[in-house]
């Protein structure tokens, strides 16, 4: 029986997110484990599955369907399932499963100091791009021609390859440039992750030294943070000397504290 690639990608997504969430809750997630999952996702989601799951293509297809009077329910289901993973586990999908996100995270390891995104500004820019993306998508499937995920097909167009290379190279000096500033799915994921059940927060050991926030490439860990731009990179855990950080299920959907 031949299983469609999108279903394989979905299974891989759920499996990896579940394992990583458990590792974080048990405080067993470390740099080596993170590197392992990043490389595996580039190989599985990227090379083997040809860039699946692609979180942006369904948004383009839904927008185009709206403009032409026919929306494929499969595309709607696809984007809803991905957003559900964000609701349950935060942005582990963006951090480790998305092949383009994994590539950027790997590239970020080439330099210790990177340009951090100003999350309030980058979030607004990304929201504007999402709106523009949908408006353009209603009239034209233009995005498909420049989709950086196309590079994982190993037979990309010149434009797809060029966009992919620009993102990858920029990611060496700027932390996750695509995720932070451009990604349409990232705009949706950031909104949904504010209410995610799994969150990283501070426990009673925290003395507010600020080391975790300083180390975090998106400056997320602080009391009252909604952690909506947390990619679960684990840098905050590695620098905390008080064992004051923990990932836990928060049924009330409260902010990290």
One Martini backbone bead per residue (centre of mass of N, CA, C, O) as a GRO file, in nm:
protein
  257
    1UNK     BB    1   0.093   0.038   0.025
    2UNK     BB    2   0.052   0.371  -0.066
    3UNK     BB    3   0.165   0.648   0.104
    4UNK     BB    4   0.118   0.957   0.123
    5UNK     BB    5   0.339   1.203   0.189
    6UNK     BB    6   0.165   1.388   0.374
    7UNK     BB    7   0.111   1.157   0.584
    8UNK     BB    8   0.403   1.111   0.658
    9UNK     BB    9   0.456   1.401   0.751
   10UNK     BB   10   0.246   1.396   0.978
   11UNK     BB   11   0.364   1.162   1.139
   12UNK     BB   12   0.638   1.292   1.186
   13UNK     BB   13   0.541   1.543   1.331
   14UNK     BB   14   0.404   1.409   1.577
   15UNK     BB   15   0.645   1.241   1.675
   16UNK     BB   16   0.855   1.469   1.720
   17UNK     BB   17   0.691   1.652   1.904
   18UNK     BB   18   0.644   1.446   2.129
   19UNK     BB   19   0.940   1.385   2.200
   20UNK     BB   20   1.034   1.677   2.257
   21UNK     BB   21   0.831   1.745   2.476
   22UNK     BB   22   0.923   1.525   2.673
   23UNK     BB   23   1.219   1.611   2.696
   24UNK     BB   24   1.158   1.890   2.816
   25UNK     BB   25   0.991   1.796   3.066
   26UNK     BB   26   1.252   1.606   3.157
   27UNK     BB   27   1.526   1.751   3.092
   28UNK     BB   28   1.666   1.597   2.810
   29UNK     BB   29   1.720   1.843   2.639
   30UNK     BB   30   1.986   1.896   2.416
   31UNK     BB   31   2.214   1.984   2.187
   32UNK     BB   32   2.244   1.702   2.056
   33UNK     BB   33   1.943   1.646   2.018
   34UNK     BB   34   1.881   1.894   1.847
   35UNK     BB   35   2.076   1.828   1.616
   36UNK     BB   36   1.948   1.562   1.539
   37UNK     BB   37   1.662   1.670   1.460
   38UNK     BB   38   1.753   1.869   1.245
   39UNK     BB   39   1.890   1.667   1.054
   40UNK     BB   40   1.649   1.478   1.018
   41UNK     BB   41   1.455   1.693   0.894
   42UNK     BB   42   1.622   1.757   0.646
   43UNK     BB   43   1.611   1.462   0.544
   44UNK     BB   44   1.307   1.398   0.565
   45UNK     BB   45   1.139   1.660   0.504
   46UNK     BB   46   1.326   1.745   0.280
   47UNK     BB   47   1.445   1.511   0.093
   48UNK     BB   48   1.238   1.270   0.109
   49UNK     BB   49   0.964   1.475   0.106
   50UNK     BB   50   1.017   1.756  -0.042
   51UNK     BB   51   0.912   1.970   0.194
   52UNK     BB   52   0.764   1.796   0.416
   53UNK     BB   53   0.595   2.004   0.568
   54UNK     BB   54   0.418   2.273   0.410
   55UNK     BB   55   0.284   2.562   0.567
   56UNK     BB   56   0.224   2.760   0.306
   57UNK     BB   57   0.076   2.631   0.065
   58UNK     BB   58  -0.216   2.614   0.186
   59UNK     BB   59  -0.259   2.919   0.197
   60UNK     BB   60  -0.238   2.967  -0.106
   61UNK     BB   61  -0.464   2.761  -0.189
   62UNK     BB   62  -0.693   2.891  -0.032
   63UNK     BB   63  -0.683   3.171  -0.157
   64UNK     BB   64  -0.725   3.077  -0.451
   65UNK     BB   65  -0.995   2.935  -0.394
   66UNK     BB   66  -1.152   3.188  -0.306
   67UNK     BB   67  -1.110   3.335  -0.591
   68UNK     BB   68  -1.247   3.051  -0.744
   69UNK     BB   69  -1.478   2.891  -0.568
   70UNK     BB   70  -1.249   2.658  -0.458
   71UNK     BB   71  -1.198   2.472  -0.168
   72UNK     BB   72  -0.978   2.256  -0.035
   73UNK     BB   73  -1.018   2.065   0.248
   74UNK     BB   74  -0.728   1.956   0.274
   75UNK     BB   75  -0.591   2.233   0.319
   76UNK     BB   76  -0.746   2.308   0.571
   77UNK     BB   77  -0.666   2.061   0.739
   78UNK     BB   78  -0.360   2.103   0.728
   79UNK     BB   79  -0.346   2.382   0.876
   80UNK     BB   80  -0.504   2.294   1.132
   81UNK     BB   81  -0.311   2.074   1.229
   82UNK     BB   82  -0.064   2.255   1.265
   83UNK     BB   83  -0.205   2.450   1.469
   84UNK     BB   84  -0.260   2.229   1.681
   85UNK     BB   85   0.035   2.175   1.750
   86UNK     BB   86   0.074   2.461   1.861
   87UNK     BB   87  -0.144   2.452   2.083
   88UNK     BB   88   0.000   2.209   2.236
   89UNK     BB   89   0.346   2.281   2.170
   90UNK     BB   90   0.395   2.510   2.017
   91UNK     BB   91   0.704   2.577   1.815
   92UNK     BB   92   0.827   2.294   1.738
   93UNK     BB   93   0.774   2.282   1.443
   94UNK     BB   94   0.948   2.529   1.365
   95UNK     BB   95   1.212   2.428   1.511
   96UNK     BB   96   1.221   2.095   1.390
   97UNK     BB   97   1.034   2.016   1.131
   98UNK     BB   98   1.074   2.236   0.957
   99UNK     BB   99   1.307   2.251   0.711
  100UNK     BB  100   1.359   2.560   0.704
  101UNK     BB  101   1.397   2.594   1.008
  102UNK     BB  102   1.631   2.392   1.038
  103UNK     BB  103   1.832   2.534   0.856
  104UNK     BB  104   1.847   2.799   1.019
  105UNK     BB  105   1.940   2.673   1.284
  106UNK     BB  106   2.202   2.554   1.175
  107UNK     BB  107   2.324   2.824   1.070
  108UNK     BB  108   2.332   2.966   1.358
  109UNK     BB  109   2.590   2.785   1.456
  110UNK     BB  110   2.827   2.953   1.310
  111UNK     BB  111   2.734   3.178   1.521
  112UNK     BB  112   2.719   3.329   1.830
  113UNK     BB  113   2.650   3.610   1.699
  114UNK     BB  114   2.333   3.766   1.645
  115UNK     BB  115   2.065   3.898   1.500
  116UNK     BB  116   1.795   4.010   1.661
  117UNK     BB  117   1.470   4.011   1.675
  118UNK     BB  118   1.215   4.244   1.688
  119UNK     BB  119   0.925   4.112   1.775
  120UNK     BB  120   0.726   4.348   1.742
  121UNK     BB  121   0.813   4.423   1.454
  122UNK     BB  122   0.825   4.146   1.309
  123UNK     BB  123   0.529   4.073   1.366
  124UNK     BB  124   0.404   4.304   1.197
  125UNK     BB  125   0.537   4.241   0.931
  126UNK     BB  126   0.426   3.950   0.907
  127UNK     BB  127   0.125   4.031   0.906
  128UNK     BB  128   0.135   4.199   0.648
  129UNK     BB  129   0.235   3.968   0.469
  130UNK     BB  130  -0.007   3.784   0.510
  131UNK     BB  131  -0.216   3.971   0.385
  132UNK     BB  132  -0.073   4.001   0.111
  133UNK     BB  133  -0.060   3.700   0.046
  134UNK     BB  134  -0.368   3.657   0.029
  135UNK     BB  135  -0.440   3.868  -0.182
  136UNK     BB  136  -0.256   3.759  -0.405
  137UNK     BB  137  -0.357   3.457  -0.388
  138UNK     BB  138  -0.644   3.506  -0.503
  139UNK     BB  139  -0.520   3.581  -0.804
  140UNK     BB  140  -0.228   3.431  -0.751
  141UNK     BB  141   0.030   3.163  -0.771
  142UNK     BB  142   0.317   3.307  -0.728
  143UNK     BB  143   0.464   3.168  -0.488
  144UNK     BB  144   0.544   2.897  -0.621
  145UNK     BB  145   0.792   3.024  -0.784
  146UNK     BB  146   0.942   3.110  -0.481
  147UNK     BB  147   0.942   2.862  -0.313
  148UNK     BB  148   1.180   2.742  -0.091
  149UNK     BB  149   1.073   2.443  -0.068
  150UNK     BB  150   1.156   2.363  -0.364
  151UNK     BB  151   1.458   2.291  -0.298
  152UNK     BB  152   1.387   1.994  -0.183
  153UNK     BB  153   1.333   1.857  -0.472
  154UNK     BB  154   1.612   1.894  -0.645
  155UNK     BB  155   1.421   2.079  -0.873
  156UNK     BB  156   1.446   2.382  -0.888
  157UNK     BB  157   1.401   2.683  -0.943
  158UNK     BB  158   1.574   2.965  -0.964
  159UNK     BB  159   1.401   3.120  -0.754
  160UNK     BB  160   1.392   2.910  -0.530
  161UNK     BB  161   1.699   2.885  -0.491
  162UNK     BB  162   1.756   3.183  -0.430
  163UNK     BB  163   1.579   3.214  -0.179
  164UNK     BB  164   1.707   2.990  -0.015
  165UNK     BB  165   1.999   3.103  -0.009
  166UNK     BB  166   1.936   3.371   0.126
  167UNK     BB  167   1.827   3.251   0.386
  168UNK     BB  168   2.068   3.072   0.469
  169UNK     BB  169   2.286   3.295   0.475
  170UNK     BB  170   2.142   3.497   0.666
  171UNK     BB  171   2.121   3.287   0.912
  172UNK     BB  172   2.414   3.330   1.017
  173UNK     BB  173   2.349   3.649   1.124
  174UNK     BB  174   2.033   3.594   1.128
  175UNK     BB  175   1.772   3.501   1.311
  176UNK     BB  176   1.543   3.362   1.144
  177UNK     BB  177   1.437   3.547   0.896
  178UNK     BB  178   1.184   3.404   0.794
  179UNK     BB  179   1.030   3.347   1.058
  180UNK     BB  180   1.036   3.646   1.183
  181UNK     BB  181   0.954   3.829   0.900
  182UNK     BB  182   0.773   3.638   0.675
  183UNK     BB  183   0.611   3.398   0.760
  184UNK     BB  184   0.280   3.322   0.739
  185UNK     BB  185   0.264   3.092   0.944
  186UNK     BB  186   0.411   3.240   1.173
  187UNK     BB  187   0.182   3.440   1.229
  188UNK     BB  188  -0.018   3.223   1.323
  189UNK     BB  189   0.161   3.073   1.533
  190UNK     BB  190   0.204   3.313   1.722
  191UNK     BB  191  -0.091   3.342   1.803
  192UNK     BB  192  -0.148   3.048   1.904
  193UNK     BB  193   0.100   3.018   2.111
  194UNK     BB  194  -0.023   3.194   2.340
  195UNK     BB  195  -0.224   2.917   2.401
  196UNK     BB  196  -0.042   2.704   2.477
  197UNK     BB  197   0.011   2.428   2.678
  198UNK     BB  198   0.309   2.441   2.615
  199UNK     BB  199   0.554   2.582   2.844
  200UNK     BB  200   0.802   2.808   2.920
  201UNK     BB  201   0.927   2.855   3.258
  202UNK     BB  202   0.945   2.969   3.581
  203UNK     BB  203   1.059   2.897   3.891
  204UNK     BB  204   1.155   2.925   4.228
  205UNK     BB  205   1.471   2.953   4.138
  206UNK     BB  206   1.438   3.226   4.035
  207UNK     BB  207   1.650   3.548   4.025
  208UNK     BB  208   1.644   3.745   3.779
  209UNK     BB  209   1.923   3.761   3.598
  210UNK     BB  210   1.876   3.729   3.260
  211UNK     BB  211   2.034   3.502   3.103
  212UNK     BB  212   1.813   3.376   2.920
  213UNK     BB  213   1.734   3.631   2.760
  214UNK     BB  214   2.019   3.690   2.651
  215UNK     BB  215   2.052   3.409   2.501
  216UNK     BB  216   1.806   3.446   2.352
  217UNK     BB  217   1.728   3.504   2.009
  218UNK     BB  218   1.418   3.631   2.115
  219UNK     BB  219   1.380   3.726   2.413
  220UNK     BB  220   1.158   3.542   2.589
  221UNK     BB  221   1.260   3.491   2.882
  222UNK     BB  222   1.006   3.605   3.105
  223UNK     BB  223   0.800   3.744   3.304
  224UNK     BB  224   0.495   3.715   3.119
  225UNK     BB  225   0.554   3.556   2.882
  226UNK     BB  226   0.413   3.404   2.584
  227UNK     BB  227   0.624   3.255   2.390
  228UNK     BB  228   0.559   3.307   2.067
  229UNK     BB  229   0.895   3.307   1.984
  230UNK     BB  230   0.945   3.011   2.057
  231UNK     BB  231   1.176   2.736   1.931
  232UNK     BB  232   1.317   2.537   2.127
  233UNK     BB  233   1.646   2.552   2.139
  234UNK     BB  234   1.770   2.559   2.461
  235UNK     BB  235   1.955   2.797   2.558
  236UNK     BB  236   1.831   2.864   2.834
  237UNK     BB  237   1.897   2.596   2.976
  238UNK     BB  238   2.216   2.605   2.935
  239UNK     BB  239   2.251   2.889   3.117
  240UNK     BB  240   2.111   2.785   3.367
  241UNK     BB  241   2.220   2.760   3.719
  242UNK     BB  242   1.918   2.708   3.877
  243UNK     BB  243   1.699   2.537   3.748
  244UNK     BB  244   1.444   2.755   3.648
  245UNK     BB  245   1.354   2.583   3.404
  246UNK     BB  246   1.035   2.484   3.243
  247UNK     BB  247   0.835   2.234   3.087
  248UNK     BB  248   0.474   2.268   3.073
  249UNK     BB  249   0.151   2.200   3.133
  250UNK     BB  250  -0.107   2.460   3.061
  251UNK     BB  251  -0.438   2.467   3.087
  252UNK     BB  252  -0.485   2.786   3.134
  253UNK     BB  253  -0.284   2.951   2.940
  254UNK     BB  254  -0.052   3.081   3.066
  255UNK     BB  255   0.200   3.262   3.123
  256UNK     BB  256   0.512   3.285   3.176
  257UNK     BB  257   0.679   3.244   3.531
   0.00000   0.00000   0.00000
